[in-house]
Amino acid sequence: MEEGAWVIIESQKAEDTFQAGVQLGQKAKPGQIYCLLGDLGVGKTVFTQGLAKGLGIVEPVSSPTFTIVQTYEEGRMPFYHFDVYRIGDVEEMEEIGYEDYFYGEGICLIEWANLIQEILPETCKTITIEKDLEKGFDYRKITIEE
């Protein structure tokens, strides 16, 4: 992955994390792929819900843990939300036709993308959400590659 510019957002509450997602969704362009990394419970779904809102999606967005990918079509471009946490191997991605999503006209957001690193295009951007309990229970550090 090439070294790009990084933006760090300090979130003090879930609404800040949601708004960071909204801002990214408003700037998103077709064909972009975002790899969303972070431990369980850091706010990946909240961030994703914000991104969907920034794309103009109004239907509820939840993590597609048991379906691998959830498609949202009603925004300003298609949004493909992947959660590969439970994936057994990369062949499962091939079975769902991941290339159609990765190289399509929408944007992809992939939770737990590190589990499928070998098939990710080099153009992927990384978003990392981290807790720091010394700064408070609700504090999150969101690092976005631009």
Residue, then its C-alpha position, 0 to 999 in steps of 0.5 A: m500500500e502506498e503511503g498517503a496522507w492521513v487524517i486523524i479525528e478524535s471522537q469524544k462520543a458516538e455522534d462524533t464517530f457517526q459524523a466522521g462517517v458522514q463527512l467521508g460519505q459526502k466526499a466518496k467517489p465511485g470505485q473507492i474501497y475503504c478497509l475498516l479496521g478496529d476491535l469489536g465494540v469500537g464503533k465500526t457500525v456507527f461509522t458505517q451508518g454515518l458513511a451511508k447517511g453521507l451517501g444519501i442512504v436513509e434505510p437502516v444500516s447494520s453489519p452484514t456479519f452473516t451475509i458477508v455483503q449488504t448492498y444499498e442502492e438508493g444513495r447517490m451511488p451504490f454502497y457495498h458494506f462487507d463484514v468478513y469477520r466470519i469468512g473461512d477463506v478467500e474462496e468465499m469472496e470469489e463465490i459472492g463475486y467480490e470483483d463485481y463490487f470492488y471494481g464497480e460503480g459504487i463504493c465498498l467498505i470492508e470490515w475486518a479487511n485484514l482477513i482478505q488482504e491478498i485480494l485487496p486492490e492496492t488502491c484501498k484506503t484504510i480507516t482505523i478506529e481505536k479506543d484509548l481508555e485513558k482518554g475516556f470510555d467513549y473516546r475513539k481515535i479515527t485514522i483515515e487514509e486519504 
